[in-house]
């Protein structure tokens, strides 16, 4: 039996380095979509991984996930991806848009870890991978202001710039596997609505 290359609903993975404002852009996107009567479900991949890790006693907070042994992260990724699609199938059925907030690449003590490896892509089957971007200096300042997260190990503006470069490459590599459209969306300071509007326009073209 040939496995389907897509889910009945549209699946859009939205990535971006920590501090780029990705989650804020997605929140505006969700609001705009609902105002237009578009059926949409937004999920955070990290939250699915965190809930699983917490239930297994592996971590105490989200930032500890990327410090777990990579083989444990591998299992968490797979279980999270499967649960996301199960939940989306139950809620969306055969129509609508699933928006997944995640990272294309994660910096870990052992090196860079792909957020969208083959086993995750095989579950998600994304129609599009969108990359939210901004000036590295701006992102570094946003990271400094966010006292709820530990991100100092990313390395300031230069570390952000390097992570963005690697994340772009990882995104394009992931997109090849499922012939996913790739969209780069700029999120300048103070204009997340504009970024959300552009992203929604791209999504509706799928």
N, C-alpha and C positions, 0 to 999 in steps of 0.2 A: 504493500500500500504506500502510495506517494504521500509524504507529509505536506500539508499546505505551506506555502511560502509566506502567507500573511494570515492574521486573525481577521474575523469579520469586521471588527471595529478598527479604526485607524490608530496606530500606536506611534507616539512621538516621544522620543527620549531627549530630554533637555539637560545639557551638561554645561559645565563652567567651573573654573577654579574657585576654591573657597574665597569668599569675600567679593565676588564679582556682582552679587545682587541677583543671582539666578532665581532664588526662591521668591523674592519680591516681584520680579518680572512675571513669574508663573502665577502669582496671586492675582495680578492685574489681568493676565490672560484669562484666567478662570472667570473672573467677574465679567469681562467683556463678552466672553463666549456665552455665558448664561443670560446676559442681557439680550443677546441675539437669538436666544432660544436654542442654542447648540447644546446637544447632549455631551457632557464632558465629565471625566473622572480624573482627578489629580492625585498622584501618590508619590511618596518620597521613598526611594529605594533604601536609603540609609535607615529610615524608620523601621522598615520591614526587617532589615538585618539586625538592628538594635533590639527589637522586641524578641527576636529569636535568641540573640546572644544573652539578653537579660534573663530569659526564661531558663537558659542552660547555665547561668551563673558565670559566664565567661568575661563579662565587663560590667562596669558601673556607670559608664556614660558613653556617648557616641564617639568621642575622639579616641577612646581606647580600642575601638574596633580595628583601626589601621595599625595597631601595635600588636595585634594577635599573630600567632604563627600563621603563615600564609596558607597552609593546608586547612586550617580552621576557617579562615576567611573564604576559601574556595567553597566549602560546604554551605556557609551562611549565604553566599551569593546565589548559589543554585536554589536553595530553599526559598529565599526571598523572591527570586524571579518567578518561580512556579506559583507562589501564593498570590503575587500581584496579578498574574494572568487569570487565575481562578476567580479572584475577587472582581476583576474587570468583566469577565465573562458573565458572572452572575448579575452585575449591575447594568452593564451596557447592552448585553445581548448581541445582536447582529449589527448594531449601528453606533455612531458616536465616536468620541475621541478619548483615548487613554493617554494622559500626559505623565511621564515618569521623570521626576526630579532626581538626578544622580550625577556622578563624576565619570569622565572618560578615563581618568588616570588619578591614582592616589599615591601620595608619597608615604612610604613606610620605612621603618628602620632597616629593612632588608633590600630596599630599592623601590622602584616605581611599580605599582600594581595596577593592571588594567581593570577598569571598572566595567568594561563591556567585552569580556572574553567570549570565546565561541560558545561555551555552555550556557552563558547568560543570553546571548543573542538567539540561540536556538529556542529559548523559551519566549523571549519578548517579540522577536520577529519585527523589528521597527520599520515603519514606513519612512520615518525621518529621524535624523539625529541633528538637533539644533545646538549650536555652541554659543553661549552668551559670553561676550568679551567686553573688556574695558581697558583703559590705560593701566599698566602695571603699578605705577605710582599711586593711582587712585585706589586700586584694589588693596595695596599694602596698607594704605591709610584706613580703609574700611575694616580690614582685619584688626588693626590696632584698636579701633573703637568698639569692636565686638568683644566685650569682656566675658561673654557666656561661652566662648569657645577657645580652645588652646591651639594656636596656629603658628606660634613663633618658630617652629622647626621648618617652616616653609622657606624662610630666609629673606624676608624683605622684598623690595621691588625687583632685585635681580633674580631672586628665587622664584618669584611670581612669574617673571618673564620666561624663565626656563621652563617652568611647569606648564605655562600656556603653550609654548612651542611644542613640547612633548605631547600635550593633550590634543593638540590639533592633529599631530601625526597618528595618535592612537585612534582618534575619531574617524579619520579617513580610512584607516585599516579596518576598523569595525564595520564601517559603512559598506565596504567592498563585499563582505560576506553575504549580506542580504540586499544588495543593490539599494541601500537606503539613501534617500536624498539627504544632503548635508547643507545646513543653512547656518551662516555666521551672522549673529545679531549683536550689534553694538549697544551697550547699555551705559550711556554717559551719565555723569553725576546729575541727579535731580530729574531724570526723565525716564523712569521705568515704564510709564504708560506708553511712551513712544516705542520702546523696545517691544513691549507686549503687543502693541497694535501691529507692528511689522511681523512678529512671530505668528500671530493669528492669521494674518493674510497669507503667509507662506503655508500654514497648515491647511487652510481651506482650499488650497490648490491641489492637495493630494488626491 
